[in-house]
Amino acid sequence: MMKKRVYQVLGVVSAVVAGGFLYSAAFGGDSVDEVDLAAAQKTVQEGTLIVRGEGNVMAEPDLAQLRLGVEVTDTSADAAQSTVSEKMKAVREQLNSYDIPEENIETATFGVHPYRTGQEGEKQFRAQHILSVEYSEIDKTGELLDDVAAAGANQIQQTRFTLQDQSELEQQALQQAIENTSEKAQAMAESAGKSSGDVIQISESGTQVDIPMQTYETEESAAQDSASGAGTSIEAGQVEITQEVDVVYQLN
């Protein structure tokens, strides 16, 4: 994407936004090339250099978060609910065989509601019981999905991979972001005939975590592999943690 360079010159203070960085310096000018009103509203202290830096850290996930369960349609609410309960017992038995702690298995949704196919369709009832499951053995996720599908889980809605503890990686990304501003600050200061000095202030803009995710539609995609014996192949990918900071440097 092409970066937009914006200048505003007022007396001896120049505020410049270039590729996401803002700096002020004690040099003058006679004209305004291009003014960005949003940038012009920023309060810029004379003699400072404000630089935005970004740090990125990639890591292998160590936790799979799954949404799976059973959905059944029948002519009565009781029949639909009874069938769901029966199938869910088999699904829970499969989950227990993987030694998943009870606290890592929770009911996400449960309900029974009327259902019709078309305007004149026969009134039926749809029952659904969906579990939220956390599983730490990433390499066995595909095998687990195959087994619960074979046991009767026809709703495997989502598989996402994350980290059990990302605090250390957040700190690494934060340190990288701060270091990233130092070189840019010096280069920008030199372009104004100055040099960057001490750090006056550091502001963290926030943390962004990009998590690999796979989604499934209904029983066709959830159970096809299990029925065919092909086996579900799961690629966990990597988790990306991004930190952004704004660092204020003294401009000498």
NORDATA-V610304 format. One record per backbone hydrogen bond with DSSP energy under -1.0 kcal/mol. NH is the residue of the N-H (numbers start at 1). CO is the residue of the C=O. Records with the same first field share a line. If there is no record, write none. Layout:
NH: CO + CO
This chain:
6: 17
7: 34
8: 15
10: 13
13: 10
14: 25
15: 8
16: 23
17: 6
18: 21
22: 50
23: 16
24: 48
27: 25
40: 36
41: 37
42: 39
48: 45
49: 249
50: 22
51: 247
53: 245
55: 243
57: 241
59: 239
62: 162
63: 162
64: 135
65: 160
66: 133
67: 158
68: 131
69: 155
70: 129
72: 127
74: 125
80: 76
81: 77
82: 78
83: 79
84: 80
85: 81
86: 82
87: 83
88: 84
89: 85
90: 86
91: 87
92: 88
93: 89
94: 90
95: 91
96: 92
97: 93
98: 95
99: 96
100: 95
104: 101
105: 102
106: 132
108: 130
109: 130
111: 128
113: 126
115: 124
124: 115
125: 74
126: 113
127: 72
128: 111
129: 70
130: 109
131: 68
132: 106
133: 66
134: 104
135: 64
138: 136
140: 137
141: 138
144: 140
145: 141
146: 142
147: 143
148: 144
149: 145
150: 146
151: 147
153: 148
155: 69
157: 67
158: 67
159: 214
160: 65
161: 212
162: 63
170: 166
171: 167
172: 168
173: 169
174: 170
175: 171
176: 172
177: 173
178: 174
179: 175
180: 176
181: 177
184: 180
185: 181
186: 182
187: 183
188: 184
189: 185
190: 186
191: 187
192: 189
193: 190
194: 189
197: 250
200: 248
201: 248
203: 246
205: 244
208: 242
210: 240
214: 159
216: 157
222: 218
223: 219
224: 220
227: 223
228: 224
229: 225
230: 225
239: 59
240: 210
241: 57
242: 208
243: 55
244: 206
245: 53
246: 203
247: 51
248: 201
249: 49
250: 198
251: 47
252: 195
